């Protein structure tokens, strides 16, 4: 998330001044860091985060299948006022996925773990340990609204402490309170809709899920097409990473 932000009544996000210290520090877009983090909070060892090294079909052939979720870390180049109306998201789309939550200014740089939660909780093949941190969060928020889930994460001190520990790993260790150095934002892509074949973008700073459209159930290539479209329209920079949620290969 590029700056501390606050949600308005209409679901939009407005920027707040930076704080002296992050409540939720930024995470490095490193598959190993994210996998270790997710395993520590309840993701079964059978699943992990992988990396997409390029968009050519020869490279995509090495991506483990099935792809259960896509996590993208990118630098946004335009303000929300310049987004296409579809890309603002809508509360009317809450029900197109199993789980969606908003992100508030208090969850300053929690976008990385929120993207991971969006990917994991919207994959029907993943059963999270119900006694784990992630499992307890899922159970306690299952009947909540997206904004109530946001508030629940804000107040979850155990979750926040674990997040801070993993945020101290990798290149993000040096970033402790300077929001101007945080230029990237995480979003997730999952399958949703009535038949489960629509590509859906989940970004907690938007008004709701973004229904991209049909992708014939091909989450990997549908996500790549959407990211390439954002690049071509100048919405994001080419300083980005794409990661997959998939079965572990070890």
Long-range contacts (C-beta under 8 A, 24 or more apart in sequence): 1-26, 1-103, 1-108, 1-109, 1-110, 1-111, 1-182, 1-185, 1-186, 1-205, 2-75, 2-76, 2-179, 2-182, 2-183, 2-184, 2-185, 3-179, 3-182, 4-105, 4-108, 4-179, 5-103, 5-104, 5-105, 5-108, 5-205, 6-104, 6-105, 7-102, 7-103, 7-104, 7-105, 7-147, 7-150, 7-205, 10-207, 11-89, 11-91, 11-102, 11-206, 11-207, 11-208, 12-80, 12-88, 12-207, 13-80, 13-103, 13-205, 13-206, 16-105, 18-177, 18-178, 18-179, 18-180, 19-108, 19-177, 19-179, 20-177, 21-176, 21-177, 22-108, 22-109, 22-176, 22-177, 22-179, 23-106, 23-107, 23-108, 23-110, 23-160, 24-107, 24-108, 24-109, 24-110, 24-113, 24-160, 24-163, 24-164, 24-167, 25-109, 25-163, 25-164, 25-167, 25-168, 25-172, 25-175, 25-176, 26-109, 26-112, 26-167, 26-172, 26-175, 26-182, 26-184, 27-109, 27-112, 27-113, 27-163, 27-166, 27-167, 27-172, 27-186, 28-167, 28-169, 28-170, 28-171, 28-172, 29-73, 29-112, 29-184, 29-186, 29-241, 29-243, 30-170, 30-171, 31-243, 33-166, 33-169, 33-170, 34-71, 34-112, 34-116, 34-243, 36-166, 36-169, 37-113, 37-116, 37-162, 37-163, 37-166, 38-116, 38-120, 38-134, 40-133, 40-162, 40-166, 41-132, 41-133, 41-134, 41-159, 41-162, 42-128, 42-129, 42-132, 42-133, 42-134, 42-135, 43-120, 43-126, 43-128, 43-134, 44-126, 44-127, 44-128, 44-129, 45-248, 46-247, 46-248, 47-120, 47-126, 47-245, 47-246, 47-247, 47-248, 48-245, 48-246, 48-247, 48-248, 48-249, 49-116, 49-243, 49-244, 49-245, 50-243, 50-244, 50-245, 50-246, 50-249, 51-241, 51-242, 51-243, 51-244, 52-220, 52-224, 52-241, 52-242, 52-243, 52-244, 55-224, 55-228, 60-220, 60-221, 60-224, 63-220, 63-244, 63-246, 64-244, 64-246, 64-247, 64-249, 65-246, 66-125, 66-246, 66-247, 67-219, 67-220, 67-244, 67-245, 67-246, 68-119, 68-123, 68-125, 68-126, 68-219, 68-244, 68-245, 68-246, 69-118, 69-119, 69-120, 69-122, 69-123, 69-188, 69-189, 69-190, 69-219, 69-244, 69-245, 70-119, 70-188, 70-189, 70-190, 70-219, 70-220, 70-223, 70-242, 70-243, 70-244, 70-245, 71-115, 71-116, 71-119, 71-186, 71-187, 71-188, 71-189, 71-242, 71-243, 71-244, 71-245, 72-115, 72-186, 72-187, 72-188, 72-189, 72-223, 72-227, 72-240, 72-241, 72-242, 72-243, 73-112, 73-184, 73-185, 73-186, 73-240, 73-241, 73-243, 74-184, 74-185, 74-187, 74-227, 74-230, 74-236, 74-237, 74-239, 74-240, 74-241, 75-183, 75-184, 75-185, 75-236, 75-237, 75-239, 75-240, 76-185, 76-235, 76-236, 77-234, 77-235, 77-236, 77-237, 78-234, 78-235, 80-206, 83-235, 86-210, 86-211, 87-201, 87-206, 87-210, 88-206, 88-207, 88-210, 89-201, 89-203, 89-206, 89-207, 89-208, 89-209, 89-210, 90-207, 90-208, 90-209, 90-210, 91-146, 91-207, 91-208, 92-208, 93-200, 93-208, 93-209, 93-210, 93-211, 94-145, 94-146, 94-208, 94-209, 96-192, 96-193, 96-198, 96-200, 96-209, 96-211, 97-122, 97-190, 97-192, 97-200, 97-202, 97-209, 98-122, 98-124, 98-192, 99-138, 100-146, 100-202, 100-204, 100-208, 100-209, 101-141, 101-146, 101-149, 101-150, 101-153, 101-204, 102-146, 102-147, 102-149, 102-150, 102-204, 102-205, 103-150, 103-204, 103-205, 104-150, 104-151, 104-154, 106-154, 107-150, 107-153, 107-154, 107-204, 108-179, 109-167, 109-182, 110-153, 110-163, 111-185, 111-186, 111-187, 111-203, 111-204, 111-205, 112-186, 113-163, 114-153, 114-186, 114-204, 115-186, 115-187, 115-188, 115-202, 116-188, 116-245, 118-188, 118-190, 118-202, 118-204, 119-188, 119-190, 119-245, 120-245, 122-188, 122-190, 122-191, 122-192, 122-202, 123-190, 123-245, 133-158, 133-159, 133-162, 146-204, 146-208, 150-204, 183-239, 184-239, 184-240, 189-219, 189-222, 189-223, 189-226, 190-219, 191-215, 191-217, 191-219, 199-223, 199-226, 201-226, 220-244
